[in-house]
Amino acid sequence: MDIDRFVVDNNPAWERMDQLCGRHKRLRTEEVEELGRLYLRASGHLAYAQAHFSDPDLLAALTARVARTSALVYGRGRHNWRSFGRFFTTYFPLAVYESGWFVLASALAVLVPAFALGTWLDHSNAALDALAPAAVRQAYVDHDFSHYYVSVPATQFAVTVYTNNVKVALEAFAGGISFGVLTLVALVFNGLDIGGAGGLFYAAHRPAEFWGLVLPHGLLEMSSVVIAGAAGLRLGWALVAPGDRTRSAALAGVARRCTYIAAGTFLTLAVSGIIEGFVAGSTLPTAVRVGTGITVEVLFLVWVIGAGRAARRRGADLPGRTGPTLAGTPAQSRPAALMSR
């Protein structure tokens, strides 16, 4: 399908979703359910567009629509500081902790291609020649890679990388609608990007420069992408193996829990973006820059694993276990918003 046909065929559904979002506080029950269905469709459209098209305007518009609708579909009717705090102390770490096997699978989908390509480039001149001419590789190692971190002012750079990283995380998350296939594709390609860059530096016998620029922000950034990918894989697995439920019921059963993960990764990506903008390319000593990245990553892992395990032990659960609801509707009568077509 070409991009024009894709837009023409699906734009009515996107506009209808926008219309329902615009008056979300006055929706009838059937309209709440319709919004949930449209959100699922739009998430699938976003995953498809990211895989098949390279139009930045289309991808940006779809990303914004999906993010805005997600905030409504998975919002809660009564937000307060206590529930906000529980997101950090319980909801996000518990959602990640209980997705342990999916986190492992997501990490392997990134790390295996990264190490495989990096090792191949480091040990094969033929692989290096196939990747790029010698002059291009030399310029990349000598200048292009490091210049990327100081190409624009730190604040602008932080915002730019955060936006790009959120798109990557959304791609990994929304790809779950494709039975997890597009999630795996997104994770593998991210691994290949890292492995390709690292392989070039190792082949040039300059690995310290690579790690000195990547580790300050890369540990938390890749952890965030891996966790978003785990949410996508969990959504995909609900479709592949729904058990004794229908696929729509299985998807609804895990969708809210996975969305807590996605929301949390958007926050952790903001932290990694700040580090990338203000620390990674700074004039601080390499030990300080790398130490900052390692410290932040250790704190992140201690938080997620510790708080997640503690929440599991005390029997905590995520709100809305049976499915998502629409923010702004009464708790007693809020219908499930996420339903299959």
N, C-alpha and C positions, 0 to 999 in steps of 0.2 A: 504494500500500500504506500503511495506517495504521500508527502506531507500535506499537500493541499486537500486531498481526499480525506486524510485522517482528521484534519481540522473541521472540514465541512460535516463529516459524519458525526463527530462527537461534540462539536461546539454547543448544540442545543442542550445537551445534558450538562455541560459546564455552566452555561448561563442559568439553567434551572437551579443548579446547586448554589450559584451566587445569589439568586433570588431568594431561596430559602434561608441562606445564611443571613441575608440582609434583614429578615424579619423573624429571626430564630426565637424571639421571646413570645411570639404570637402564633406559633405553629400548632396545628391540630395533630392528633396522635398519628394519623396516617401520613402526615407530612414529615413528622420526625422520622418515621420509618423510611420514607422516601429519601430523606437526606442521608440516612445511613447507607442506603443502597447506592446512591449517587457518589458518596465518598469512596466506597469500595471500587466502583467503576473508574473514578478519576485516579485513584491510586494505581490501578492497573494501567490506565492510559499513560500516566507519568513514567512508570517502569518501561512500557513499550517505547515511548518517545525517547527516553534516555538510551535505549538499546539500538534504535534504528535511525534517529535523526540527530543532527548536530546544530539545529537552529537555536541560538541562545535565547531569543525572545520567547519562543514557544516553551522552552524548558523553564525559564524563569517564571512565566505566567502560570504554568501548570503547578510548579513547585509552590508558589504563593497560594494558589487556590487550595491545594491539598493541605498545606500547613494551616491555613485559616479554618478550613472545615474541620480538620482534626481537632483543633482547639475547642470547637463547639461540640462536636460529637462526643469527645471524651472528657469534656469539662464536667465539673460538679456544680450542683445547684447552690450550695452554700460554701463559699470559700472563706476561710478565716486563717489567722496566723497559725493556729494549731494544725490545721490540715496542711498548710504550706510547710510547716516544720516536719510533719510526718512524711512528706514526700522525700525529704533528705534522710530522715532517721529510719524509715521503714519501707515506703513504697518502692522507691527506685532500687535500693540495695537488695530488697527481697526479690523483686522481679528479676534482677540480674542473677542473684544467687540460685534461684530455683531453675534458671536456664543454663546451668553449668555445662551440660553436655553440648548444648547448642553453641555456647561460647567457645568451647574447645574445638568444635567442628569449624566454626567461623575463623578462629585463630589459625588453624591448620590450612584453611583455604587461602589465607594471606601468606603465612610463613613458608609453606612448602614451595610455592612458585618463586617467592623472593629468594630463598636460599639456593634453589635449583638454578635460576637464571644468573644470580650473582656468582655462584661457583663456576658455572660454565664460562661466563665472560672472563673470569679471573684465570682460567686454565686453558682457554682456547683462543688463539689468534684468529682462527677462522670465524668464530662467533663474534669477535670484536669487529672484524671487517664487514661481517654481514649486518651488524647493527648500525654502523656509521663509518664514514671515512676517517682516517687517522687525524686529519686536521680538525674535523668537527669534534671528535672525542677529546682532543687536546684542549680546544677552546672551552668545552664544557667543564672539564676538570680544573683548568687554570682560572677561568673567569666566570662563565655563565652560571654555574651552580651557586657560587657564593654571592654573586651580584644580585641574584634573585631576592635575597633577604634584605638588601639595602636599596632596591631599585626605586622605592617610593618612601615617603615619610612613614615612620613607625605606626602611627595611628591608622593611616589609610591602608597600610599593608596588613595590619591586624584585622581590620574589617573585611578586606578582600579575601584573606585566607580563611577567615571564619565562614564567609558566605560560600566559598568553594567547598569547604569541608562539610558544611551542612548539606549541600547538594549531594556529596558523596554518601553521607550517612542516610539521607532520604532515599537515594537510589538503592542502597543495600537493604533498607527497611521495606520500601514499597515493592521491591523485587520479590518479596515473599508471596505476593498475589499470583505470581507465575509458577506456583508450586515450588518456589525456592530457587528456580533455575537462574533467573536474572540476579538474584542475590549472590549466588555463587560466582557468576560471571563478574559482577562488580568487585567482589573480594579478590578474585584471582588477578584481575587487571591491576588492582591496587598493589598487590604483592609483586607483580611483574615490574611496575613502576619503581618500587623501592629496590628490588633486586637489580634492575638495570642500572640505576644510579650508583648503587653500592659496588656493583661489579666493575664499573668503569674506574672508580677510585682505587679499588683493590688492584686492578690490572696495572694502574699507574703507580702502584706502591705508595699510595697516599691515603690509607684508610682512616688515619687519625683526623684528617680534615673533614672527611665525610661524617664520621660519628660526632665530631665537634659541632657540626651544624645541624645534624638531624636529631640527636638525642635530647637536646633541651626541650623541644616541643613534641618530637615524634613519638615518644613513649605514650604520653597521654592521648595524643591525636589518634594513633593506631589502636590503642585500647578502646577509644570511643567508637571508631569505625567497626572494630571487631564486635563490640557489644551491639551496635545497631544491626550488624549483619546477623548476629545471633537471634535478634528479634525477627528479622526477615525469614531466617531458616525455621524458626518456630512457627511462624504463620504458614510457611510452605508445608511443614510437616503436618499441620492440622488438616490441610487439604489432601495430602498424600495418604495419611493414615488417620482418618477421622474416628476409627473404632466403631462403636455401635450407634454413633450419632450421624446425622447428615453432615455433609461438608459445611453447610452454612452454620449449623449449630456448633460444630467443632471450631470453626473460625471465630465465631462470636465468643466462644469460651476463652480463647487466648488473646483476642485482639486488644482488649483493654490492658491486659498485663504487658503485652508487647509495646503498647503505646507509652506506658510509663518508662520503659527502657529508652525508647526513642526520644522522649522529652528530656530525660536525664542526660543523654549523650549530647543534645544540643547545648546544654549548660557546660558540660565538660569540654566540649569543643571551643566554647567561648574562652575558657581558661587557657587551653593550648594555643588559641589564636593570639591571646595577649602575650604569652611567652614567646611565640614565634615572631611577633611584631617587635617586642621590646627587649628580648634577651638573645634569641638565636643568632641574629646578625649583628649584635652589639659589639663594642670593643672590650667587654668584660673578658677576663682570662678564661680560657677554655675550661679549666677545672671548675670555675664558678658556674659557667653556663651549663655544662654537663651535670654538675651537682644539683643545680636547680631542677633540671628535668627529672633526674633520678629521685630526688626528694619528693617532688609532686606526684610522681607515679607511685612511689611507695605509700604515700598518704592516701592516694586514691584506692589502691588495692586493700589497704588495711580498713578503710572506711567501708567499701562495698562488701568485702568478705566478712568483716567483723560484724557490721550492722545487719547484713543479710542473714548470717548464721544466727545472730541473737534474735532477730525477728522470727525466724523459723522455729527456734526453740521455745519461744513464748507463745507460739500458736497464732501469730499475727497473719493477717491476710490482706489482700488488696481490696479496696472497695469496688463494688459492682462486679463480683466474680462471674455472674451469669451473663454479663454483656455490658456494653457501654450505654450511657444515657446522655441526654442532651442537657447542657448547662442551661439553667434558668427555668427548668420545669420542676414542679413540686416533687419532693423525694417520694411521697406516697404513690404518685400516679405516673412517674416517669416511665415511659415504655422503652423497651430495648430499641436502640437506634440503628444498630448494625445488623442488617439482615441480608441474606443472599437475594440476588435477583430471582 
